[in-house]
């Protein structure tokens, strides 16, 4: 015979299984959405952006050495440096 505690335990187990199943499906859907822009022939869609390998090589090609600012002492990239706010800062011009 089914008592109230057995029915509640059964409902709890069913609820845990149900919500666990929904969570697993959601995680799998997110994973599929991340891999959808990749094509099966190895090429990528133009809207997906550069591949990770292309991004690393282009980032390495655009790297530049840091220089120490003579006014404040901070290390900055000379081509993209902005003024530190001090009057004699050479990067504020």
PyMOL commands that set and color helices and strands:
alter all, ss='L'
color gray80, all
select helices_A, chain A and resi 4-35+46-48+52-61
alter helices_A, ss='H'
color red, helices_A
select strands_A, chain A and resi 66-68+75-77
alter strands_A, ss='S'
color yellow, strands_A
deselect
rebuild
show_as cartoon
